[in-house]
Amino acid sequence: MAAVARRMGFPESACSQIALAVDEALCNVIRHGYDSATDRPIWLRLWPEAGNGLRIMIEDEAKQVDPEKIQSRDLEDIRPGGLGVHIMHEVMDSVEFVRREGGVGMRLTMVKTPAARVGDDRDE
């Protein structure tokens, strides 16, 4: 994921952030959607957005949940885990969870826009 973002011209710190957001999303699908089963399908699609942005779509056949209930735990609750959704919202410009049609699975769409690149990388 980071290599794709790098080829699209994102600075190194944004490449790492995008890869982290995708990793958190995939871990959540496996852990929560599939109850830790590792042999279930997950589809990952990505494509350029207008103006050199990046759109990432992750779909699964896991149990559906109310998108309104998908949220991070309270940041004051200090313990391992439970921050994947928070991380996705922090590093991506748009994060949207929806139920897939047919009553099976979820679709997560995340977007990183070029506007977020300006001043985004202090290590280059």
C-alpha positions in Angstrom: 0.0 0.0 0.0 2.8 2.4 0.9 4.5 1.6 -2.4 1.4 2.5 -4.4 1.0 5.8 -2.4 4.7 6.6 -3.0 4.3 6.0 -6.8 1.3 8.4 -6.7 3.5 11.1 -5.2 2.5 11.1 -1.6 5.3 12.1 0.9 6.8 9.3 2.9 4.9 10.1 6.1 1.6 10.0 4.2 2.5 6.7 2.6 3.1 5.2 6.1 -0.2 6.6 7.3 -2.2 5.2 4.4 -0.6 1.8 4.9 -1.4 2.0 8.6 -5.0 2.9 8.0 -5.4 0.0 5.5 -3.7 -2.4 7.9 -6.1 -1.3 10.8 -9.1 -1.8 8.5 -8.1 -5.3 7.4 -7.3 -6.3 11.0 -10.7 -5.1 12.1 -12.4 -7.1 9.3 -10.6 -10.3 10.4 -10.8 -9.7 14.1 -14.4 -8.3 14.5 -16.1 -9.2 11.2 -14.8 -12.7 10.8 -14.2 -13.5 14.5 -10.5 -14.0 13.7 -11.0 -16.5 10.9 -8.2 -15.9 8.3 -9.7 -17.8 5.4 -12.6 -15.5 4.6 -12.7 -13.2 1.5 -11.7 -9.5 1.7 -11.6 -7.4 -1.5 -9.3 -4.4 -1.7 -9.6 -2.0 -4.5 -7.8 1.3 -5.0 -7.8 3.9 -7.7 -6.7 7.5 -8.2 -9.0 10.3 -7.3 -9.2 13.5 -9.3 -6.1 15.7 -8.6 -3.8 12.8 -7.6 -5.8 11.7 -4.6 -6.2 8.0 -3.6 -9.5 6.1 -3.0 -9.4 2.8 -1.2 -12.3 0.4 -0.9 -12.4 -2.6 1.3 -15.3 -5.1 1.1 -16.0 -8.3 3.0 -18.7 -10.8 3.6 -18.6 -10.5 7.4 -21.6 -9.9 9.6 -23.2 -6.5 9.0 -23.2 -3.9 11.7 -24.8 -0.5 12.0 -22.3 2.0 10.5 -23.4 4.5 13.2 -22.0 2.1 15.8 -18.6 1.7 14.3 -16.4 4.0 16.4 -13.2 4.1 18.4 -13.1 3.5 22.1 -12.7 6.5 24.4 -9.1 7.7 24.1 -9.1 8.2 27.9 -9.5 4.4 28.3 -5.8 3.6 28.2 -5.2 -0.1 27.1 -4.0 -1.9 24.1 -6.3 -2.2 21.0 -9.5 -0.5 20.0 -8.0 2.5 18.2 -8.2 1.3 14.6 -11.2 3.4 13.7 -9.7 6.4 15.4 -6.4 6.0 13.4 -8.3 5.6 10.1 -10.2 8.9 10.8 -7.0 10.7 11.9 -4.9 9.8 8.9 -7.4 9.7 6.1 -9.4 12.6 4.8 -12.6 10.6 4.3 -13.8 7.4 6.0 -17.2 5.8 5.2 -18.6 2.5 6.4 -21.7 1.2 4.7 -23.6 -2.2 4.6 -23.2 -4.0 1.4 -26.4 -4.9 -0.5 -27.9 -8.3 0.0 -27.5 -8.3 3.7 -24.0 -9.7 3.8 -20.8 -7.8 4.5 -19.6 -4.3 4.8 -17.8 -1.7 2.6 -15.3 0.7 3.9 -14.2 3.6 1.6 -11.3 5.8 2.6 -9.9 8.7 0.6 -6.6 10.6 1.0 -6.6 13.9 -0.9 -3.7 15.9 -2.4 -4.7 18.9 -0.3 -3.6 16.8 2.7 -0.1 16.5 1.2 0.8 20.2 1.7 3.1 20.4 4.6 2.3 16.8 5.4 5.9 15.6 5.4 8.5 17.2 7.6 11.1 14.5 6.9 11.7 15.2 3.2 
